[in-house]
Amino acid sequence: MSRRSPEALYRRACREFVSSAAGRRRSFRTFLEAARAGHGESMNEVGSALYDGEGVARDRRAAFRWYRR
């Protein structure tokens, strides 16, 4: 896990989310790290990415688990 705060990770993930597929994959990994550290907005972003398949394979069951946290 990163030494950065969950909020700093969230802001970094927002910057990484660009129109390229590689940027979306990087962004998802960073949102996931922040979400695992308890950052609420990141949990929502992880759920959204999983639901839509943005930067990660679509997994709607996992998406709903993240939405409920």
C-alpha positions as CSV (number, residue, x, y, z in Angstrom):
1,M,0.0,0.0,0.0
2,S,1.1,3.5,-0.7
3,R,2.2,5.9,2.0
4,R,0.1,8.6,0.4
5,S,-3.2,9.5,2.0
6,P,-6.4,8.1,0.5
7,E,-7.4,11.7,-0.5
8,A,-4.1,12.2,-2.4
9,L,-4.5,8.9,-4.1
10,Y,-8.0,9.9,-5.1
11,R,-6.8,13.2,-6.6
12,R,-4.0,11.3,-8.5
13,A,-6.5,8.8,-9.9
14,C,-8.7,11.7,-11.1
15,R,-5.7,13.2,-13.0
16,E,-4.8,9.8,-14.4
17,F,-8.3,9.2,-15.9
18,V,-7.7,10.3,-19.5
19,S,-9.2,9.2,-22.7
20,S,-6.6,6.4,-23.3
21,A,-7.3,2.8,-22.1
22,A,-3.9,2.8,-20.3
23,G,-4.9,5.9,-18.4
24,R,-8.2,4.3,-17.3
25,R,-6.4,1.2,-16.1
26,R,-3.9,3.2,-14.1
27,S,-6.7,5.3,-12.7
28,F,-8.6,2.2,-11.7
29,R,-5.6,0.7,-9.8
30,T,-5.1,4.0,-8.0
31,F,-8.8,4.4,-7.1
32,L,-8.8,0.8,-5.8
33,E,-5.8,1.5,-3.6
34,A,-7.6,4.6,-2.1
35,A,-10.9,2.6,-1.8
36,R,-9.1,-0.2,0.2
37,A,-7.8,2.5,2.5
38,G,-11.4,3.6,3.2
39,H,-11.9,6.6,0.8
40,G,-15.6,6.8,0.1
41,E,-15.5,8.6,-3.2
42,S,-12.9,6.1,-4.4
43,M,-15.2,3.2,-3.5
44,N,-17.9,4.7,-5.6
45,E,-15.4,5.2,-8.5
46,V,-14.3,1.6,-8.2
47,G,-17.9,0.4,-8.3
48,S,-18.6,2.6,-11.3
49,A,-15.6,1.3,-13.2
50,L,-16.5,-2.3,-12.5
51,Y,-20.1,-1.7,-13.5
52,D,-19.1,-0.1,-16.8
53,G,-15.9,-2.0,-17.5
54,E,-13.8,1.2,-17.5
55,G,-10.1,0.3,-17.1
56,V,-11.1,-3.2,-15.8
57,A,-13.2,-6.2,-16.9
58,R,-16.9,-5.6,-16.3
59,D,-18.0,-7.3,-13.1
60,R,-21.4,-6.0,-11.9
61,R,-21.5,-8.2,-8.8
62,A,-18.2,-6.8,-7.6
63,A,-19.5,-3.3,-8.5
64,F,-22.5,-3.6,-6.2
65,R,-20.3,-4.9,-3.4
66,W,-18.2,-1.7,-3.7
67,Y,-21.4,0.5,-3.9
68,R,-22.6,-1.0,-0.6
69,R,-19.5,-0.3,1.4
